[in-house]
Amino acid sequence: MVTANTETLTYTGAKILIETLTKLGVDTIFGYPGGIVLGIYDELYKQQKIQHILVRHEQSAVHAAEGYARVSGKCGVVLVTSGPGASNTVTGIANAYLDGYPVIVFTGQVSSNLIGKDAFQEVNIVEMTKSCTKAAFQVRNAKDLKSTIEKAFEIALSGKQGPVVVDLAKNIFTETAEYSGEAELTKSELPIKTDNLPTVLESLCNAKRPVIVAGGGVVQANASSELFKFAKLLNIPVVNTMMGLGTYPPDDENYTGMIGIFGSVGANKTVRESDLVFSVGARFNDRVTCCFGNKELERNFIQLDINESEISRIIPSKNFLVGDAKKILESLKNLFNSGNYSFDKTARNQWLSKVRGFLSENEAPQKFSNHLHSFEVIRHIYDFCKDFNPTVATEVGQHQMWTAKEYKFSTPRKFLTSGGLGTMGFGLPAAIGASLAEDKKSVVCIAGDGSFQMNASELATCKDYNLPVKIFLIDNGYLGMVRQLQQKFYGSRYSETKISNPDFVKLAESFGVKAIRVSKEEEIMPALKEVFATNEPALIDFVVEPMEVV
């Protein structure tokens, strides 16, 4: 709870907004001004506690706010104007919704007396975003502003986190209302359903070949330590979904990798050969379920999720637990340590040994030309970065999958990628938000040449705020993932996937950003050393084999 003095004051709506955000602990807003919201921007100009980051597109503002939220664990905040300013945020909002991260998006709106009359730059952003937000509010009276903001933060941060839209009618910025000087930041404690705790633990102990599938919910719950302790206590192998990468040590003997269509053979086989699947905060979307037939996931599926509506939504569960993963895993561990439960250690060791054997079936990527290959680049980036463990953001495409497969993430909240929506253009602004959340530490952005061009103008944001975002461009001259699908399913008819690119080095330099081009393996490490030698933004254009496939 954040509180201040209870003296009642009279403020304009614009000042109430800024005062409330300040008292809720907001220190950064990502946005783009417009005529409707100038009253708020004027109040921002008068104060020093909240920094505003001017991006070059409203979609980028939401991605940057999500990157900030993913790293910091706090709400990201966005401020945009009405009409296209508001509608440009929708892709970013949908991205945050599907991946489950808290972002508050403040949109300007025409004055209350003009709403519904097709006024200049009016869109019904509340209705537009109802399907991809946890809640959407419209404020038409200044007296309702403070309570609506507090409610928005509570909803965004409670339970399965996600975005909330607050649409602000222009008239409230100059209207006055009483302001108490007090604000509260609260999270609703959702009911925890652990009546099944003993039966779930008994099932896990009785299973001969159990596996834990750890997803993004482990990240959100900050439950990595509890996951590790519980898996080791019961000697259960662990696999990750892509959104769960970093929640389990990749070099531990119980870890078998990432599952799904771009996962490893060993990890998928571990799940396929198991006799019990314990899902911890994983959604099991179609990129995972498509790898398992014959009801392999349904045989004995136990689900732990913070959102009760997720239980049996995709896979029918034999048993379930609802609540915070950190608390429930800790409760399971304590219950086991009470001395009333045991498992067959010999059988469990045999299962783990078998699982380790599955890893030998993983397919190693192979070079098939003299060109630089993507997997080589990612491996060198990891080797260079592993000791100082920077946050890594990706765009979407082949490079994203190479990163998930080849970069060993050892801690949570270090891998920022668009999982549910697969949004090209996410990576660079997310890296910007991450760098700001980490007090301008170096952040890596691994991008494809197609995705990078979606929001390349955010190079200006990096330069304006001197953010040490290191952009590593995997440049193959194609929309690589789509081209790969054409190669596999459409007879190599590459319809509209060969793309023309700018000179990325000159492009970056035109923004005042240092840039290097690399086309040979022996050039990789010297280039990495050069760009990390300074605390400034930089770009390396890695020219790679165009026909490589994941």
Buried (B, 14 or more C-beta within 10 A) or exposed (E): EEEEEEEEBEBBBBBBBBBBBBBBEBBBBBBBBBEBBBBBBBBBEEEEEBEBBBBBBBBBBBBBBBBBBBBBBBBBBBBBBBBEBBBBBBBBBBBBBBBBBBBBBBBBBBBBEBBEEEBEBBBBBBEBBEEBBBBBBBBBBBBBBBEBBBBBBBBBBBBBBBBBBBBBBBBBBEBBBEBEBBBBBBEEEBEBBBEBBEEBBBBBBBBEBBBBBBBBBBBBBBBBEBBBBBBBEBBBBBBBBBBBBBBBBBEBEBBBBBBBBBBBBBBBBBBBBBEBBBBBBBBBBEBBBEBBEEEBBBEBBBBBBBBBEBBEBBBEBBBBBBBBBBBBBBBBBEBBEEEEBEBEEEEBEEBBEBBBEBBEEBEEBEEEEEBBBBBBBBBBBBBBBEEEEBBBBBBBBBBBBBBBBBBBBBEBBBBBBBBBBBBBBBBBBBBBBBBBBBEBBBBBBBBBBBBBBBBBBBBBBBBBBEBBBBBBBBBBBBBBBBBBEBBEEEEEEBEEBEBEBEEBBEBBBEBEBBBBBBEEEEBBBEBBEEBBEEEBBBBBBBBBBBBBBB
